[in-house]
Amino acid sequence: MKGASNLGYLYQLLAVAGWTSLLWLHSLSQPTLVVMGHDDPIVPMVNGQILARLIPNSRLEVMACGHLFIVTMPRETAKLFHRFVAEA
């Protein structure tokens, strides 16, 4: 896998430093699945917990891996997504 370019990384840092969705998450009405990797070195678990707590009708699922669960656990991730969509 190829990492982000220097410019892409800079844009990510700027986004983290200057934007938040926390103030309007309560207004989301659709069912929401929040998925986190248990051992994610990039996004701390508390981020997913905050999202799941602030978004009504949301559910937090934790994958037994790191940040790239879609790549490292594709079958398990697909099953999780499929179940969620079938429930909605």
Summary of the structure (lengths in Angstrom):
residues: 88
radius of gyration: 14.6
end to end distance: 33.3
largest distance: 40.4
contacts: 197
relative contact order: 0.17
helix: 50%
strand: 14%
